[in-house]
């Protein structure tokens, strides 16, 4: 999560949506008073290499509570105050759920010699945690952000936000966490049963953004 007082924006970081790459790019334009939360040591190394600003101003004190990576909209609003949350440009990223589930599958098991059965993986209850992305940009079921970018058009849409905010330069996205997945289309892994499982778990997101298999 980044809350930039210098540029008056708040970026909420969803899971498996290139959020770390965007966070690194945004940190490069942050000022000394901006809130930048911690990411993994591996990703912090990428941030340093990209010239990004390191985590800062996220501790409590001086904040009323510690700011953290995948912080939801209500928690961020409570942290910065309702007036600031309303005044700043707030945004996040969402992704086609069938694609996101495959991305998480390969990332979760990237260190294993053999991957578990994808069909069994999709049936596990913990994939429902990924569907909780929607809770990060909603409060009581209502969308509260100014914009949710689509992962599928991220370069274009992030460029639009960059221009809207008057940020210097252009967004340059490092490939954070992007090496775990082999080439191939996500549809290749699905059966009718696993396709329907994702459709059921992510029904709200699919309806809200018009995603199709």
Backbone as numpy.savetxt, mean C-alpha at the origin, in Angstrom:
# Nx Ny Nz CAx CAy CAz Cx Cy Cz
3.52 4.61 6.12 2.68 5.80 6.12 3.56 7.04 6.12
3.15 8.01 5.35 3.83 9.31 5.34 2.78 10.40 5.50
3.05 11.32 6.41 2.24 12.53 6.55 3.17 13.72 6.35
3.03 14.35 5.21 3.93 15.46 4.85 3.26 16.79 5.14
3.78 17.48 6.14 3.29 18.83 6.44 3.82 19.83 5.42
5.00 19.55 4.89 5.59 20.45 3.91 4.76 20.51 2.63
4.28 19.35 2.19 3.54 19.28 0.93 2.05 18.99 1.13
1.62 18.88 2.37 0.21 18.75 2.71 -0.44 17.51 2.06
0.19 16.37 2.28 -0.42 15.12 1.84 -0.22 14.04 2.90
-1.08 13.03 2.84 -0.95 11.85 3.69 -1.09 10.63 2.79
-0.09 9.76 2.84 -0.11 8.52 2.06 -0.31 7.35 3.01
-1.41 6.62 2.82 -1.69 5.43 3.61 -1.27 4.21 2.81
-0.53 3.35 3.45 0.12 2.25 2.75 -0.66 0.95 2.89
-1.27 0.50 1.81 -1.95 -0.78 1.76 -0.94 -1.89 1.45
-1.40 -3.15 1.52 -0.50 -4.30 1.36 -0.54 -4.82 -0.08
0.66 -5.20 -0.56 0.84 -5.80 -1.88 0.30 -4.92 -3.00
0.61 -3.62 -2.90 0.16 -2.65 -3.91 1.30 -1.73 -4.35
2.55 -2.17 -4.19 3.72 -1.33 -4.46 3.82 -0.17 -3.49
3.19 -0.32 -2.32 3.20 0.76 -1.34 4.58 1.13 -0.86
5.46 0.14 -0.68 6.81 0.44 -0.23 7.56 1.24 -1.28
7.42 0.88 -2.54 8.09 1.63 -3.62 7.61 3.07 -3.66
6.30 3.27 -3.52 5.74 4.62 -3.53 6.21 5.39 -2.30
6.25 4.72 -1.16 6.70 5.36 0.07 8.15 5.83 -0.06
8.99 5.02 -0.66 10.38 5.41 -0.87 10.46 6.63 -1.78
9.68 6.62 -2.87 9.68 7.76 -3.80 9.20 9.03 -3.11
8.14 8.93 -2.33 7.60 10.10 -1.64 8.55 10.62 -0.57
9.28 9.72 0.07 10.18 10.16 1.14 11.28 11.08 0.61
11.58 10.98 -0.67 12.64 11.80 -1.26 12.27 13.28 -1.29
10.98 13.60 -1.19 10.56 15.00 -1.26 10.12 15.52 0.11
10.29 14.71 1.15 9.80 15.10 2.47 10.74 16.08 3.17
10.14 16.91 4.01 10.90 17.87 4.80 11.19 17.36 6.19
11.92 18.15 6.99 12.37 17.70 8.32 11.25 17.50 9.33
10.09 18.09 9.12 8.99 17.96 10.07 7.97 16.89 9.67
8.18 16.25 8.53 7.22 15.27 8.03 7.35 13.95 8.78
6.24 13.23 8.88 6.21 11.92 9.54 6.47 10.84 8.51
7.50 10.03 8.74 7.83 8.91 7.86 8.00 7.68 8.74
7.21 6.66 8.51 7.28 5.47 9.36 8.34 4.50 8.86
8.67 3.55 9.74 9.71 2.57 9.44 9.21 1.52 8.45
10.13 1.01 7.64 9.89 -0.15 6.80 10.96 -1.19 7.14
10.98 -2.31 6.46 11.91 -3.38 6.82 13.35 -2.94 6.57
14.33 -3.56 7.25 15.74 -3.21 7.02 16.14 -3.33 5.55
15.66 -4.36 4.88 15.96 -4.54 3.45 15.43 -3.36 2.63
14.22 -2.94 2.94 13.63 -1.82 2.20 14.24 -0.49 2.60
14.69 -0.37 3.85 15.39 0.85 4.25 16.70 0.99 3.48
17.34 -0.13 3.17 18.56 -0.07 2.35 18.24 0.45 0.95
17.10 0.02 0.39 16.67 0.54 -0.90 16.38 2.03 -0.82
15.78 2.45 0.29 15.46 3.86 0.46 16.74 4.70 0.51
17.73 4.22 1.25 19.00 4.95 1.31 19.64 5.04 -0.06
19.62 3.93 -0.79 20.23 3.92 -2.12 19.52 4.86 -3.08
18.21 5.04 -2.87 17.43 5.93 -3.74 17.52 7.39 -3.32
18.16 7.65 -2.19 18.26 9.02 -1.71 17.05 9.49 -0.93
16.27 8.54 -0.41 15.08 8.90 0.36 15.41 9.30 1.78
14.49 10.02 2.40 14.65 10.43 3.79 14.31 9.25 4.70
15.14 9.02 5.70 14.96 7.92 6.63 13.75 8.15 7.54
13.29 7.11 8.23 12.16 7.27 9.15 12.42 8.39 10.16
11.40 9.18 10.41 11.56 10.32 11.32 10.20 10.73 11.88
10.24 11.32 13.04 9.05 11.95 13.66 7.88 10.99 13.86
8.17 9.69 13.99 7.09 8.70 14.12 6.95 8.18 15.55
7.85 8.57 16.44 7.86 8.03 17.79 6.88 8.75 18.71
6.57 8.08 19.80 5.77 8.67 20.87 6.56 8.60 22.18
6.87 9.77 22.81 6.66 11.12 22.29 7.65 11.44 21.16
7.44 12.53 20.42 6.52 13.63 20.69 5.07 13.38 20.24
4.85 12.39 19.37 3.47 12.12 18.94 2.67 11.52 20.09
1.37 11.67 20.04 0.51 11.09 21.07 0.58 9.57 21.06
0.82 9.00 19.88 1.04 7.56 19.76 2.02 7.32 18.62
2.68 6.19 18.65 3.66 5.87 17.62 2.97 5.62 16.28
3.49 6.23 15.23 2.99 5.98 13.87 3.67 4.73 13.32
2.96 3.97 12.51 3.51 2.71 12.01 3.13 2.50 10.55
3.69 1.45 10.00 3.70 1.19 8.56 2.30 1.15 7.93
1.52 0.14 8.22 0.19 -0.02 7.61 -0.88 0.56 8.53
-0.83 1.83 8.73 -1.73 2.52 9.65 -3.02 2.86 8.92
-4.16 2.58 9.54 -5.44 2.83 8.93 -5.87 4.28 9.02
-6.90 4.62 8.25 -7.34 6.01 8.15 -7.78 6.58 9.49
-8.52 5.81 10.28 -8.98 6.34 11.57 -7.82 6.61 12.50
-6.86 5.69 12.54 -5.70 5.88 13.40 -4.88 7.09 12.96
-4.74 7.28 11.66 -4.00 8.44 11.15 -4.76 9.73 11.45
-6.06 9.70 11.25 -6.86 10.89 11.56 -6.76 11.26 13.03
-6.79 10.26 13.90 -6.64 10.53 15.33 -5.26 11.09 15.64
-4.25 10.62 14.89 -2.87 11.04 15.13 -2.63 12.48 14.72
-3.05 12.84 13.51 -2.74 14.19 12.99 -3.83 15.20 13.31
-5.00 14.71 13.69 -6.13 15.58 13.97 -7.09 15.63 12.79
-8.37 15.73 13.09 -9.41 15.70 12.06 -9.26 16.84 11.07
-8.87 18.02 11.55 -8.75 19.18 10.66 -7.63 18.98 9.66
-6.48 18.53 10.14 -5.35 18.27 9.24 -5.70 17.17 8.25
-6.34 16.11 8.72 -6.70 15.00 7.85 -7.64 15.47 6.74
-8.54 16.37 7.07 -9.48 16.89 6.08 -8.82 17.86 5.11
-7.84 18.62 5.59 -7.20 19.65 4.77 -6.16 19.08 3.81
-5.46 18.02 4.24 -4.40 17.46 3.42 -4.98 16.54 2.34
-4.22 16.35 1.27 -4.61 15.40 0.23 -4.25 14.00 0.72
-5.24 13.15 0.82 -5.04 11.80 1.34 -5.23 10.77 0.22
-4.34 9.79 0.17 -4.44 8.80 -0.90 -3.79 7.47 -0.50
-4.17 6.44 -1.23 -3.66 5.08 -1.04 -3.69 4.39 -2.40
-3.43 3.08 -2.41 -3.41 2.30 -3.65 -4.23 1.03 -3.45
-4.95 0.61 -4.47 -5.65 -0.68 -4.45 -5.26 -1.47 -5.69
-5.49 -2.79 -5.63 -5.03 -3.70 -6.68 -6.08 -4.77 -6.94
-6.13 -5.25 -8.19 -7.01 -6.36 -8.53 -6.78 -7.50 -7.54
-7.79 -7.92 -6.80 -7.58 -8.92 -5.75 -7.03 -10.25 -6.24
-7.45 -10.72 -7.41 -6.92 -11.99 -7.91 -5.42 -11.88 -8.16
-4.98 -10.74 -8.63 -3.55 -10.49 -8.84 -2.83 -10.34 -7.51
-3.42 -9.60 -6.58 -2.80 -9.36 -5.28 -2.59 -10.65 -4.50
-3.56 -11.55 -4.56 -3.44 -12.82 -3.85 -2.28 -13.64 -4.39
-2.10 -13.65 -5.71 -0.97 -14.35 -6.31 0.35 -13.70 -5.90
0.38 -12.38 -5.89 1.59 -11.67 -5.48 1.98 -12.02 -4.05
1.00 -12.04 -3.17 1.27 -12.39 -1.77 1.73 -13.83 -1.64
1.16 -14.72 -2.43 1.54 -16.14 -2.41 3.03 -16.30 -2.69
3.51 -15.69 -3.76 4.92 -15.85 -4.11 5.83 -15.12 -3.13
5.38 -13.99 -2.62 6.21 -13.25 -1.66 6.30 -14.00 -0.33
5.19 -14.53 0.13 5.15 -15.22 1.43 6.06 -16.44 1.44
6.13 -17.12 0.32 6.89 -18.37 0.26 8.17 -18.23 -0.56
8.68 -17.03 -0.68 9.83 -16.79 -1.55 11.10 -17.53 -1.12
11.20 -17.87 0.16 12.41 -18.53 0.66 12.29 -20.05 0.71
11.19 -20.58 0.24 11.00 -22.03 0.24 11.48 -22.64 -1.06
12.02 -23.84 -0.96 12.44 -24.56 -2.17 11.24 -25.03 -2.98
10.17 -25.40 -2.29 8.95 -25.84 -2.96 7.77 -25.02 -2.46
6.96 -24.57 -3.39 5.78 -23.79 -3.03 4.64 -24.72 -2.60
3.86 -24.32 -1.61 2.68 -25.11 -1.25 1.63 -25.03 -2.36
0.68 -25.91 -2.30 -0.38 -25.94 -3.29 -1.17 -24.63 -3.28
-1.30 -23.99 -4.43 -1.98 -22.70 -4.50 -3.45 -22.81 -4.12
-4.07 -23.91 -4.54 -5.49 -24.10 -4.24 -5.73 -24.13 -2.73
-4.85 -24.84 -2.02 -4.98 -24.91 -0.56 -4.68 -23.56 0.08
-3.69 -22.88 -0.47 -3.32 -21.55 0.04 -4.49 -20.57 -0.03
-5.21 -20.58 -1.14 -6.32 -19.64 -1.32 -7.45 -19.93 -0.33
-7.57 -21.17 0.09 -8.65 -21.52 1.03 -8.32 -21.17 2.48
-7.07 -20.84 2.77 -6.68 -20.52 4.14 -7.34 -19.22 4.59
-7.66 -19.16 5.87 -8.40 -18.01 6.39 -7.56 -16.74 6.40
-6.23 -16.88 6.47 -5.41 -15.67 6.62 -5.38 -14.81 5.36
-5.79 -15.35 4.19 -5.80 -14.46 3.02 -6.83 -13.35 3.18
-7.75 -13.57 4.13 -8.73 -12.53 4.40 -8.08 -11.27 4.99
-6.87 -11.43 5.56 -6.15 -10.26 6.06 -5.82 -9.29 4.93
-5.55 -9.84 3.74 -5.24 -8.98 2.61 -6.46 -8.16 2.20
-7.64 -8.73 2.37 -8.86 -7.99 2.06 -9.07 -6.82 3.02
-8.35 -6.83 4.12 -8.46 -5.72 5.07 -7.83 -4.44 4.57
-7.21 -4.46 3.39 -6.75 -3.21 2.78 -7.88 -2.18 2.77
-9.09 -2.66 2.52 -10.22 -1.73 2.42 -10.45 -0.97 3.72
-10.08 -1.58 4.83 -10.26 -0.91 6.12 -9.23 0.20 6.33
-8.15 0.16 5.59 -7.12 1.18 5.74 -7.55 2.51 5.13
-8.43 2.46 4.13 -8.86 3.72 3.52 -10.35 4.01 3.75
-10.95 3.26 4.65 -12.35 3.50 5.01 -12.48 3.67 6.52
-13.49 4.38 6.92 -13.86 4.48 8.33 -15.35 4.15 8.43
-15.66 3.14 9.23 -17.04 2.65 9.35 -17.65 2.33 7.99
-16.82 1.74 7.13 -17.28 1.31 5.83 -17.33 2.38 4.76
-17.06 3.62 5.11 -17.14 4.72 4.16 -15.75 5.16 3.70
-15.61 5.35 2.39 -14.36 5.86 1.85 -14.09 7.26 2.40
-12.88 7.47 2.92 -12.57 8.77 3.53 -11.36 9.44 2.89
-10.74 8.80 1.91 -9.58 9.40 1.26 -9.99 10.19 0.03
-9.12 11.10 -0.37 -9.39 11.89 -1.57 -9.24 11.06 -2.84
-8.34 10.08 -2.80 -8.14 9.27 -4.01 -7.52 7.93 -3.63
-7.96 6.88 -4.31 -7.32 5.58 -4.23 -6.81 5.26 -5.63
-5.50 5.20 -5.76 -4.89 4.92 -7.06 -5.03 3.44 -7.39
-5.08 3.16 -8.67 -5.12 1.77 -9.12 -3.70 1.29 -9.41
-3.35 0.18 -8.81 -2.03 -0.42 -9.04 -1.79 -0.64 -10.53
-2.84 -1.01 -11.25 -2.71 -1.34 -12.67 -2.34 -0.13 -13.52
-2.55 1.07 -13.01 -2.19 2.30 -13.73 -1.36 3.20 -12.84
-0.52 2.58 -12.02 0.16 3.32 -10.96 1.07 4.42 -11.48
1.86 4.12 -12.50 2.78 5.14 -13.01 2.03 6.40 -13.44
0.96 6.21 -14.19 0.18 7.35 -14.68 -0.51 8.08 -13.53
-1.17 7.35 -12.67 -1.96 7.99 -11.61 -1.08 8.62 -10.54
0.06 8.01 -10.23 0.97 8.64 -9.28 1.56 9.91 -9.88
1.82 9.89 -11.18 2.29 11.10 -11.85 1.28 12.23 -11.76
0.00 11.89 -11.86 -1.05 12.90 -11.72 -1.07 13.49 -10.32
-0.91 12.64 -9.31 -0.86 13.12 -7.93 0.36 13.99 -7.71
1.48 13.56 -8.26 2.73 14.32 -8.14 2.54 15.74 -8.67
1.92 15.82 -9.84 1.69 17.13 -10.45 0.68 17.94 -9.64
-0.38 17.30 -9.19 -1.40 17.99 -8.40 -0.82 18.60 -7.14
0.08 17.87 -6.49 0.68 18.35 -5.25 1.84 19.31 -5.48
2.28 19.43 -6.72 3.40 20.31 -7.02 4.72 19.79 -6.46
4.88 18.47 -6.43 6.10 17.89 -5.90 7.24 18.05 -6.90
8.46 18.23 -6.41 9.59 18.42 -7.32 9.95 17.15 -8.07
10.45 17.31 -9.29 10.89 16.17 -10.07 9.74 15.30 -10.53
10.05 14.05 -10.78 9.05 13.05 -11.19 9.19 11.82 -10.30
8.12 11.06 -10.10 8.22 9.88 -9.23 9.06 8.78 -9.87
10.03 8.30 -9.11 10.87 7.19 -9.55 10.67 6.04 -8.56
10.10 4.95 -9.04 9.73 3.85 -8.16 10.79 2.75 -8.18
11.47 2.51 -7.05 12.36 1.36 -6.98 11.54 0.08 -6.97
12.17 -1.02 -7.30 11.45 -2.30 -7.33 11.56 -2.99 -5.97
10.83 -2.49 -5.00 10.84 -3.08 -3.66 9.94 -4.31 -3.63
10.47 -5.42 -3.13 9.70 -6.67 -2.95 9.16 -7.21 -4.26
9.79 -6.86 -5.38 9.22 -7.24 -6.66 9.91 -8.40 -7.34
10.85 -9.06 -6.65 11.63 -10.10 -7.30 11.19 -11.52 -6.95
10.17 -11.65 -6.12 9.77 -12.99 -5.67 8.89 -13.71 -6.67
8.25 -12.99 -7.55 7.23 -13.57 -8.42 7.77 -13.87 -9.81
7.57 -15.09 -10.31 8.01 -15.41 -11.66 7.08 -14.80 -12.71
7.53 -14.85 -13.95 6.70 -14.33 -15.04 5.48 -15.22 -15.24
4.44 -14.63 -15.81 3.22 -15.38 -16.06 2.01 -14.64 -15.54
0.84 -14.90 -16.12 -0.37 -14.20 -15.73 -1.01 -14.87 -14.52
-1.57 -14.05 -13.64 -2.16 -14.60 -12.42 -3.28 -15.60 -12.70
-3.98 -15.44 -13.82 -5.11 -16.35 -14.12 -4.66 -17.80 -14.24
-3.40 -18.01 -14.59 -2.90 -19.37 -14.82 -2.95 -20.23 -13.56
-2.98 -19.62 -12.39 -2.93 -20.38 -11.15 -4.31 -20.77 -10.62
-5.35 -20.16 -11.16 -6.67 -20.31 -10.56 -7.49 -21.45 -11.18
-8.27 -22.08 -10.32 -9.34 -22.98 -10.73 -10.66 -22.24 -10.50
-11.77 -22.75 -10.99 -13.05 -22.10 -10.69 -13.30 -21.92 -9.19
-12.88 -22.90 -8.38 -13.11 -22.82 -6.94 -12.28 -21.72 -6.30
-11.00 -21.64 -6.64 -10.14 -20.60 -6.04 -10.51 -19.22 -6.56
-10.91 -19.15 -7.82 -11.39 -17.87 -8.37 -12.60 -17.37 -7.57
-13.53 -18.26 -7.26 -14.72 -17.87 -6.52 -14.40 -17.52 -5.08
-13.43 -18.22 -4.49 -13.02 -17.92 -3.12 -12.54 -16.47 -3.01
-11.71 -16.04 -3.95 -11.22 -14.65 -3.94 -12.38 -13.69 -4.19
-13.26 -14.05 -5.11 -14.43 -13.20 -5.38 -15.27 -12.99 -4.13
-15.40 -14.03 -3.32 -16.21 -13.93 -2.10 -15.51 -13.08 -1.04
-14.22 -13.34 -0.83 -13.48 -12.64 0.23 -13.32 -11.16 -0.08
-13.13 -10.84 -1.36 -12.86 -9.46 -1.75 -14.06 -8.81 -2.44
-15.25 -9.28 -2.14 -16.44 -8.79 -2.84 -16.58 -7.27 -2.77
-16.32 -6.68 -1.61 -16.45 -5.23 -1.47 -15.51 -4.48 -2.40
-14.25 -4.92 -2.43 -13.24 -4.26 -3.26 -13.56 -4.43 -4.74
-13.96 -5.63 -5.13 -14.29 -5.90 -6.53 -15.45 -5.02 -6.99
-16.45 -4.88 -6.14 -17.59 -4.04 -6.49 -17.21 -2.56 -6.53
-16.44 -2.11 -5.54 -16.11 -0.69 -5.44 -15.26 -0.21 -6.61
-14.36 -1.07 -7.11 -13.43 -0.65 -8.15 -13.71 -1.29 -9.50
-14.73 -2.13 -9.57 -15.09 -2.73 -10.85 -14.09 -3.73 -11.37
-13.38 -4.40 -10.47 -12.38 -5.36 -10.92 -13.03 -6.61 -11.51
-12.36 -7.18 -12.49 -12.80 -8.42 -13.12 -11.64 -9.40 -13.15
-11.97 -10.67 -13.22 -10.96 -11.72 -13.26 -10.16 -11.63 -14.56
